[in-house]
């Protein structure tokens, strides 16, 4: 029985040693699994960080593009406004010139009308003067 006890003790010792070693292996496996998980998490975070940076860069480029496009639109509207103002000023100038020309033409026509009226009155006065002289001449001859 002593020998049997020794064998059982040896077996228990072997089992304890095996359990210790196996537990160490499991711990190592657990440590390795944890390390793998941590590496995976770090890689995922790195990928997410890189993706976030790419998204931020793309967003920044988009904002710059939109700012440039907005500035182009503003400049385009400003140029169109200036062109419209120039065209309106030119039209106003053209209309004013036309109005002045029409006014000048009316003055010329009025002047011609007055001159014609004066010429007719002068002609009537001469004719009347001529008739008066002829009548005086007739009276003297009679």
C-alpha positions as CSV (number, residue, x, y, z in Angstrom):
1,X,0.0,0.0,0.0
2,X,2.9,2.4,0.6
3,X,4.0,1.8,-2.9
4,X,0.6,2.4,-4.2
5,X,0.4,5.6,-2.2
6,X,3.7,6.7,-3.7
7,X,2.5,6.0,-7.2
8,X,-0.7,8.0,-6.5
9,X,1.4,10.8,-5.1
10,X,3.7,10.7,-8.1
11,X,0.7,10.7,-10.4
12,X,-0.8,13.6,-8.5
13,X,2.5,15.4,-8.7
14,X,2.7,14.7,-12.4
15,X,-0.9,16.0,-12.8
16,X,-0.1,19.1,-10.8
17,X,3.0,19.7,-12.8
18,X,1.0,19.1,-16.0
19,X,-1.8,21.3,-14.8
20,X,0.8,24.0,-13.9
21,X,2.4,23.7,-17.3
22,X,-0.8,23.5,-19.1
23,X,-2.2,26.4,-17.2
24,X,0.9,28.3,-18.2
25,X,0.4,27.3,-21.8
26,X,-3.2,28.4,-21.5
27,X,-2.1,31.6,-19.9
28,X,0.4,32.0,-22.7
29,X,-2.3,31.2,-25.2
30,X,-4.6,33.7,-23.5
31,X,-1.9,36.3,-23.5
32,X,-1.3,35.5,-27.1
33,X,-5.0,35.7,-27.9
34,X,-5.2,39.0,-26.0
35,X,-2.2,40.3,-27.8
36,X,-3.7,39.3,-31.1
37,X,-7.0,41.0,-30.1
38,X,-5.1,44.1,-29.0
39,X,-3.1,44.1,-32.2
40,X,-6.4,43.7,-34.2
41,X,-8.0,46.5,-32.2
42,X,-4.9,48.8,-32.7
43,X,-4.9,47.9,-36.4
44,X,-8.7,48.6,-36.6
45,X,-8.1,51.9,-34.8
46,X,-5.3,52.7,-37.2
47,X,-7.4,51.9,-40.2
48,X,-10.3,53.9,-38.7
49,X,-7.9,56.8,-38.0
50,X,-6.5,56.6,-41.6
51,X,-10.0,56.5,-42.9
52,X,-11.0,59.4,-40.7
53,X,-8.0,61.4,-42.0
54,X,-8.9,60.5,-45.6
55,X,-12.5,61.6,-45.0
56,X,-11.3,64.8,-43.3
57,X,-9.0,65.5,-46.2
58,X,-11.8,64.8,-48.7
59,X,-14.1,67.0,-46.8
60,X,-11.5,69.8,-46.7
61,X,-11.0,69.5,-50.4
62,X,-14.7,69.5,-51.0
63,X,-15.0,72.6,-48.8
64,X,-12.2,74.3,-50.7
65,X,-13.8,73.3,-54.0
66,X,-17.2,74.7,-52.9
67,X,-15.5,77.9,-51.7
68,X,-13.9,78.3,-55.1
69,X,-17.1,77.6,-56.9
70,X,-19.0,80.1,-54.6
71,X,-16.3,82.7,-55.4
72,X,-16.7,82.0,-59.1
73,X,-20.4,82.4,-58.9
74,X,-20.0,85.7,-56.9
75,X,-17.6,87.0,-59.5
76,X,-19.9,85.9,-62.3
77,X,-22.9,87.7,-60.7
78,X,-20.7,90.8,-60.1
79,X,-19.6,90.8,-63.7
80,X,-23.2,90.3,-64.9
81,X,-24.4,93.1,-62.6
82,X,-21.6,95.5,-64.0
83,X,-22.5,94.5,-67.5
84,X,-26.2,95.2,-66.9
85,X,-25.4,98.5,-65.3
86,X,-23.2,99.4,-68.3
87,X,-25.9,98.4,-70.7
88,X,-28.5,100.4,-68.8
89,X,-26.2,103.4,-68.7
90,X,-25.6,103.1,-72.4
91,X,-29.3,102.8,-73.1
92,X,-30.0,105.8,-70.9
93,X,-27.3,107.8,-72.7
94,X,-28.7,106.7,-76.1
95,X,-32.2,107.7,-75.1
96,X,-31.0,111.1,-73.8
97,X,-29.1,111.6,-77.0
98,X,-32.2,110.7,-79.0
99,X,-34.3,113.0,-76.9
100,X,-31.8,115.9,-77.5
101,X,-31.7,115.2,-81.2
102,X,-35.5,115.2,-81.3
103,X,-35.6,118.4,-79.3
104,X,-33.0,120.0,-81.6
105,X,-35.0,118.8,-84.7
106,X,-38.2,120.4,-83.2
107,X,-36.3,123.7,-82.6
108,X,-35.0,123.6,-86.2
109,X,-38.5,122.9,-87.5
110,X,-40.0,125.7,-85.3
111,X,-37.3,128.0,-86.5
112,X,-38.1,127.2,-90.1
113,X,-41.8,127.6,-89.5
114,X,-41.2,131.0,-87.9
115,X,-38.9,132.1,-90.7
116,X,-41.5,130.9,-93.3
117,X,-44.2,132.8,-91.4
118,X,-42.0,135.9,-91.2
119,X,-41.2,135.6,-95.0
120,X,-45.0,135.3,-95.8
121,X,-45.8,138.2,-93.6
122,X,-43.1,140.2,-95.2
123,X,-44.3,139.2,-98.6
124,X,-47.9,140.2,-97.7
125,X,-46.7,143.5,-96.3
126,X,-44.8,144.1,-99.6
127,X,-47.8,143.2,-101.7
128,X,-50.0,145.4,-99.5
129,X,-47.4,148.2,-99.8
130,X,-47.3,147.6,-103.6
131,X,-51.1,147.8,-103.9
132,X,-51.2,150.9,-101.8
133,X,-48.6,152.5,-104.0
134,X,-50.5,151.5,-107.1
135,X,-53.8,152.9,-105.7
136,X,-52.0,156.1,-104.8
137,X,-50.6,156.2,-108.3
138,X,-54.1,155.7,-109.7
139,X,-55.5,158.4,-107.5
140,X,-52.8,160.8,-108.6
141,X,-53.4,160.1,-112.2
142,X,-57.1,160.6,-111.9
